[in-house]
Each structure stands twice: as structure tokens, then as C-alpha cells.
Amino acid sequence: METLRWQDHTLYLLDQTQLPLTETYLTCTRWPAVADAIRCLAVRGAPAIGVAATYGAVLGAQKIAGETTDAAAFGDRFLAVCDALEGTRPTAVNLHWALARMRDVAAAALKTDSCTAVVGRLEAEAMRIDEADREINRRMGQFGAAELAQLGRPLTILTHCNAGALATAAFGTALGVVRALHAQGLVRMVYADETRPLLQGARLTTTELAADGIPVTLITDNMAAWTMKTKGIDAVIVGADRIAANGDTANKIGTYGVALLAAAHGIPFYVAAPVSTFDRTLEDGTGIPIEERAADEVRQCGGLATALPEISVFNPAFDVTPHEYITAIVTEHGVLHHPDSQVLHEFFRKEGI
Ligand SMILES: CSC[C@H]1O[C@H](OP(=O)(O)O)[C@H](O)[C@@H]1O
């Protein structure tokens, strides 16, 4: 099972809305199909939607190059495709920087190359972004495992949502750390929040970890506090969709509550995210756009969509955890402890990023 595959100028996307019952792939030959897949969470997870969007942009470029040889016309139409793909979901910053790279490649190539040649350069850039994500996640996994191994015993971990291979091109961010720990025999149990309303934890995290032979126990979101109190949780680790310059972190709705619970129980709370998830244009988390989704996603369980059609629903897909509640952020360049503006500024300066 792979999140996505680019082959013969076609993007194959694992349709995650059908998991775990059915493993089926969407065959995307046109960019709108990729936009729809991102919008309905057939492909989801900050890195995965960034990679998928770049291949969607290549599909758009392929079509445009088949219809015009005029560089200006190509450029205008390609920007419109990138804008449409970027408008599919607002919170995950990966979608935005990945498409910015595609726009930059197109703008530079159009100065000298034919439209057909520009498509080739765009495809090469998308493949670079795809391959880089796979390598970054493995490096991040090693840094995270080295950090958590210092707790000195096989670990009982709690995680929220799915920040696994299914949220990335491969291997995962938070679950990449879990995989690296498991490879060292350092995972006693992973408690996975089901993660209402779309159940990424119940449907995806349990499936991923069980498939890799990693011990996993499913809990409902409202069990997290009692699980922390009674099951000896050693650490919480989650992914991220966007991290502000002071370390405030946007992640799946419910993450903020888990961070508060971890603090109340004296449990370290880790975020695993590549440096590309940092948005240093934002001073703090108040500027992070929070996606709100359809009411029926909340009402879908228990027949509520039928029983309570007129009840108003609040359905933010993400929340923001203040950096004060984050023990450390694990990246592919190392671990940022007690993140704040100064720690992040010094980290980026030292790493030359
Ligand atoms: C490694 S990023 C995964 C991140 O994305 C998820 O959101 P969604 O399933 O809506 O794309 C969730 O916030 C995960 O932590």
C-alpha cells in the first residue's frame, strides 16, 4: 500500500476515504481530479497533499502544452492551475510552498524552453519534492528515535490523527519516529486516538501500525485523559500542518486538548515535522488559517445527519497548540527543545535554512 505513485505521466492516489475496508487507487490524468482528491481527503496529510499537488500541476502543464506553444499563454494558464490546487485546503503549509516551487520552475524555464520542455522540468521538480519527502522522513525518524530512546525503556506512546506513511510520500513523520523506535525494540504500545470526525486514527494509524507489526490500541478521543492516567503513557507524538515562528503548531483538531492533558500528567509532548512545515512569515499561531469543513462530517455518525439536519455544527479541521505545551519539535535537521521564537531563530540560523 503506497500513498501515491507517479508513473507514465499519471498520478495514482490511494483513496484514503475507503480505508481500511478497501484498498483502491484513483487514476488521475487531469489536474481537477487531484484537486478533488485533496479536497475530499482521498489524499491527506500535509506532506502528502504537497507532493500530490505538484503532480497535479504537472498534469495541468501537460494539458496546457498540448494546446498552446505560446509561453505567455502557458504561463498564465499554469498559474491558474496552481492557484486552483492551492485553494483546495488552507492550513497545511506544504501545499503552498510546493506549488510556489512549481511556479518558480515554470517562470524560469519559460524564459528559454519550449512549453513541452517546461513540462519536463516541472515533472523533474515534482519528483524531487516527492523523493526528498521520503528521505526527510527517514532522517527525522532517526532524530526522533534518538531523542525518545533517552527515556530509557520500551515506550508507551499516545498519538493523535495520522501522521504516518499515509500522510506523507512514505514512512511518516510522527509515525516515522514510532517506526524507527520499533526497529530498535523500543515500542511497548501505541495508543491511537480515533480522531473524530473523519477517524484518521481509527482508520489509518491502526491499519498502518498493525501492518508493520507495531503494537497499537485504539481509543476514542475522550479516553485520552484516562489512558494517560492509567496506562503509563511515556510520551505523546503528533504531526503538524503548519508551525509559526514561535513554535505554535497547527495540527488535527483535538491535538491542543491532548497537549493540555499531557501537560497535566507531566508527559512529554513531541511534534514531528520537516522544516518545510515551518511558516516563519507568521509570528505566532494566531495567523494560521484554520480550515472549517462540512457539518455532515460531524453528523455522519449515529445517523445524526438525518436526525439532526438543522442543528448547527462547528467543524474546524485543525487547532493550534501553543509552543509552551510542546516539549520538542523533531525535524530532519535535529530536535528543537522547548521551542520558542529565539530557539527557532537560532536553529534556522545555525542550520543555514
Ligand atoms: C504529517 S502531516 C499529518 C497531519 O495532517 C492531518 O490532517 P488531515 O488528515 O486533515 O490532512 C493531521 O493534522 C496530521 O497530523
The ligand as a Tripos MOL2 file, in Angstrom:
@<TRIPOS>MOLECULE
LIG
   15    15     1     0     0
SMALL
NO_CHARGES

@<TRIPOS>ATOM
      1 C1          2.3390   14.6120    8.6620 C.3       1 LIG1
      2 S1          1.1100   15.7670    8.4520 S.3       1 LIG1
      3 C2         -0.2650   14.8870    9.0290 C.3       1 LIG1
      4 C3         -1.3030   15.7970    9.5690 C.3       1 LIG1
      5 O1         -2.3290   16.0450    8.5860 O.3       1 LIG1
      6 C4         -3.5390   15.6120    9.1430 C.3       1 LIG1
      7 O2         -4.6440   16.3580    8.7500 O.3       1 LIG1
      8 P1         -5.5930   15.8180    7.5330 P.3       1 LIG1
      9 O3         -5.7730   14.3460    7.7600 O.co2     1 LIG1
     10 O4         -6.8480   16.6330    7.6770 O.co2     1 LIG1
     11 O5         -4.8190   16.1500    6.2820 O.co2     1 LIG1
     12 C5         -3.3180   15.7570   10.6140 C.3       1 LIG1
     13 O6         -3.3090   17.1110   11.0010 O.3       1 LIG1
     14 C6         -1.9610   15.1560   10.7300 C.3       1 LIG1
     15 O7         -1.2750   15.3820   11.9050 O.3       1 LIG1
@<TRIPOS>BOND
     1     1     2 1
     2     2     3 1
     3     3     4 1
     4     4     5 1
     5     4    14 1
     6     5     6 1
     7     6     7 1
     8     6    12 1
     9     7     8 1
    10     8     9 2
    11     8    10 1
    12     8    11 1
    13    12    13 1
    14    12    14 1
    15    14    15 1
@<TRIPOS>SUBSTRUCTURE
     1 LIG1         1 GROUP 0 **** ****
